[in-house]
Amino acid sequence: MNISIVIPAYNEEARLRGTLERILSHVDGKGYDHEIIVVDDGSGDGTVLVAEGFAGKGVRILRNDRNRGKGYAVRHGMLEAGKDLLLFSDADLSTPIEELEKLAAPVLTGKVQIAIGSRAVAGSQIEISQPAYRVAMGKIFNGLVRGIALGGVRDTQCGFKLFTREAAREVFRRQTLHGFGFDVEILFIARRLGLQIAEVPVRWIDSPDSKVHAIRDSWGMLQDLFRVRWNDLRGKYR
């Protein structure tokens, strides 16, 4: 497999070392031709120093000039990535890197151009669940996503998504949202472009150190659903 792995990172000093070690162990063990791109999103801790410690092992660092949001960081990394397959993964590895092959399978057959990890389809395994209030809020949000912007996708927010290089170029160059609502936007764009998406059941382990604020970010994500529809009406995704 020929793959770029993009990791958006904001103040991830505490867990980035373990994440990079685990990813490298997996891809090196499989013999993949790979690059790992850490996108530092204006961190105020030692995130960059940790990433620099892996510079000789196929890890490179991109730095945003300030904290711009997860969506911006992912876009930056995906547009800079150069391998045939492009994965973006959360720095906490809530979806373990060992699930990579599940996502790659339908893409490598040529049947789809995008495969997304899902916690909401048959076969998914939630090993450690989010708190009950976050589970409830997630279900409400996913219902709104299907009703307002993106029917047919059960889980847009799992931070483990794989693209062919060509699909990534077309989708991410059109992306406009920089916050947590960007996942909905990129999948909406993909649909608009006629790209095929597979929703793949994955293992998922909740991280107690989530960067998503339950109230503030949920409100912003709801607003983003309407921004996606407005952008589409204005022809911004053509």
C-alpha positions, 0 to 999 in steps of 0.5 A: 500500500502506498499511503499518506497519513495526515494527523491534525494536532493541537496541543497534543504533546502528551499523546502524540509520541505514542500515536506516532510510534503505534502508526509507524509500527503498523505501517512499517510492519506491513511494509507500506510505502508511507509518509506521515504528516503531522499538521501543527495547528498553532499549538502552545505546548511541545507538539512540534518538538515531539513530531520533530523527534520522528523526522528521520522516520518518514514523519514530516511537519506542517505548521499553521501560522495560528490555531485555525481549526481542525478542518483547516489543519486536515485540509492543509495536510491532505492537499500536501500529501503525495501518496496514492491513498490519503488517510486522515486520523485523529491524534488520539487514535480513537479509531485504532490505526489497525483498522486501516485495512478495513477502510482500504479494502473497498477503495483498493477494489476501485468500487469507491473513491472514499471510505469513512470509518463509522460507529453507527453501522452494523459490525462496528465495535464501541469498546469504550463509549462516550458519556451518555450525554455526548452519545445523545447529542451525537445521535441528534446531530447525525439526524440533523445532518441527514435531514439538512445536508447529507442523507444516507450517511450514518456517522459523519464525525468519526475522524478516520477517513480514507481518500484516493489522491485524486478524490482528495484533491477535488474535495479538499480544494473546494472545502471552506469550513475550518471547524468540526463541521468540515466532515459534513462539508467534505462528504457533501462535496464528494457527493456533489462530485459524484464520488462513491463513498463506503461507510465502513464499521470500525472499532472505536475507543472514546478518549476522555481528552476530546477537543470538542466542547459539548455546547460551543462546538455543537452550536458551531457544527449546527450552523455549519450544516446551513453554511454547507447548504448555502455554499451549495446554492451559491455554486461554491462546490462546482 
